[in-house]
């Protein structure tokens, strides 16, 4: 059951969003352009954003924890990034040709990312995992890809199951059963299960994973697991792909691979890489990446080469935004600022929740936070969750009345977060934003107290 006090406060605060949504429903299926924006009775509509804040079409201010779906580690409309974009805008948005900025951008990725001997830019994170998987299959001349249950890698056919449903590897609507049959889905944090799987199948090309756990650590991987996967895949002669679309340039300048000291064969990037504009990349071992490079040998090109196109790959505008961003995060200071703000936020929220007698637990690592709604009222700490002591199906609810009420209630309180539920903290979230966030949670709790959703 929805909490009616929260829903009516939400409606009262956001009439402009309601009006826009009525129009959107006539245009877009479901009334939205991305599934995470689905919200009952209607989604929040935003008019502008700056730094750590955004304002809706009614002029209400919010502390933003969606941060351009994690792309904006430096905050909205960062002056240096905006300047780089406007300067490039005046020089043209698409040359249909090679250009210097793309080379500098690629060189910067190589400088920062341990596995990046070569780089190929794409149009999005989804395109990046699509390309990485195809490269792995072509290079290994094997078909099967092993994934971890719950790990998100975009929405293309190869990865469109086993994230929130179809954990048995069956094909969801619209995906060919033959595609789903070429995957194997492994429980996370279970190295013995992965070893059994690699022994069972002799056709595995690669293992792909979110290196800090499903949905940016919503279901954390226990310490040392990524290293164990690296050792096991190396021993079994299977490639390892880190999907760093969200961790890349966020958890360390060189991504999770730098933070964890584990180097994959290939890695995928998007979000921060592209400075808030659309873009992505695959980076990795030169011999693997050179599966794209044409050879003089026509027969090899036909039998082994992976062709790769994409109208907006490394377009000058994205290259300008991405390069400006990567230069700003290179020294690690922005990342440290975001990490510090997130740690402060998690501590302050947990103190407040404990004082108020709510069983929710705020946890996470680096600049992320997640809200565990603790449906069974377990006596757990963030450290227990990090150590894998809470089952993953309790950590990844994603839908349901409690998550709905939390999102709507927090919007009423003045903040916006992902429906995980959780968010990404930026380098420009400071003390004032943390204070405002604690107040937003208090407002939500007050509304929920009389009528807690079940
Ligand atoms: N992989 C991961 C780990 C992601 O977080 C995302 C986006 N949330 C994607 C892939 C897909 O990226 P995009 O939305 O740019 O296609």
Boltz pocket constraint, residues with backbone or C-beta under 6 A from the ligand:
constraints:
  - pocket:
      binder: B
      contacts: [[A, 69], [A, 123], [A, 124], [A, 125], [A, 126], [A, 127], [A, 129], [A, 152], [A, 153], [A, 154], [A, 155], [A, 210], [A, 243], [A, 244], [A, 245], [A, 246], [A, 270], [A, 271], [A, 279], [A, 280]]
      max_distance: 6.0
